[in-house]
Amino acid sequence: MHTPQNNLYDTATNNLQNTYKLEPEQIERLLQVSIKSLNESLTVTEQALDSSDLIEMRRAVHKTKGTLLGLGLMAESDLAKEIEHSLRSGKTMDYRLLLNNLRKRIHPLLAA
């Protein structure tokens, strides 16, 4: 049975295998580094939001978007892209809600 965690993890694993032709051990290491990077960039994004530092928030969400894109998680990357573009354009949005939605969507991968 595929859980959301398995789906995200499997998608990322398959993307890394097909794109970079890595060995299973290399894929696992890259996934663990990517998960750590996602956790860190999401934390920085949340801290920047708490301090109303929208420039730092945009930088951190850009990093999140790139990591998700590198893992082949397109829908999740698109959500990060939406946040980044809204920040860049100066739109007034509920960034906390958008960020919480992003974190909720990728939580299964972060918990892997």
N, C-alpha and C positions, 0 to 999 in steps of 0.2 A: 504494500500500500504506500502511495506517495503522499507524504505530508508536505505542507508548504516549505518546511526546512529542506526536505529532500529535493523538492522541485527547484528551489533556488540554488542549492548546493550542486545538484546534478546539472543544472543549466550552466553554472559557472565552470564546473569540472569539464563538461563537454566542450564549452567554448575554449577553454585553455588548451585542451587536447587538440582540438581541430585547428585552432589558430596558430599555436606555437609548437605543436608536436612535442610536448614535454612528456617526460617520464612520470609515472604516478607519484613518485616521491617528490619530484619537483612541483607538480601540480598541488600537492598537499601543502608544501611549504609556501607556495605563492598564495594559496587560499588563506592560510593562517596569517600571513603578512597583510593581505588585503583586508581581512576581518579586523585585524588590529588597527589598520589605517582608517577603516570606516568608523570604528568606535572612537578613535581619537578625533577625527574630523567632525563627527557629529557632536562630540562633547565641546569642541571649540566653537562650533556653530551655535550651540545652545548657550554657551557662556557669552558669546558676542551678542546674541539676542537679548540676554538678560541685562547686558550693559549698554544696549542700544547702539552697538558698534556695527552698523550695517555694512561697512567696507570689509571688516574682518569676517563678518558672517558670509558675505558673498565669496570671499576667498576660500573659506572653509567648505562651503557648499559646492564650490567649483571642484575642489579636491574630491569631495564625495562623489560628485557626478562622474569624474574621470575614473575613479576606482570602480564604480558600478559599470561603467561603459567597458572598461578593460576586462571585466568578468563576464561581459555579454548579457548583463541584466538590463535590457533595454527599457522596459516599462519603468523600472525603478530609477534608472538614469534620467529618463524623461521627466520624472517628477522632480528630481534635483535640478534639472535644467529649467523647469518652470519657476522654481524658487529663485534660481540665479538670475534669470531674465527679469523677473519681477523686481528683484533688488536693484539690478542694473538700471532699469527704467524708472526707478523711484516710485513704483506703485505702492499704494497703501493697501496692504494685505494682512490677513491674520497669519503672520509667518509662524507663530507658535503652532497653530493648527496644521499648517502645511508641513512643518518639520516633524510634528508628532505623527502625521500620516506617513511620511517617509520612513521614520524610525519603525513604525508599526509594520510597514510592508517588508522591511529588510530584517526585522528582529529574528525571524526564524534562521536566517543565515548567521547573524551575529551570535546566536545561541549555539551554533554548531560546534 
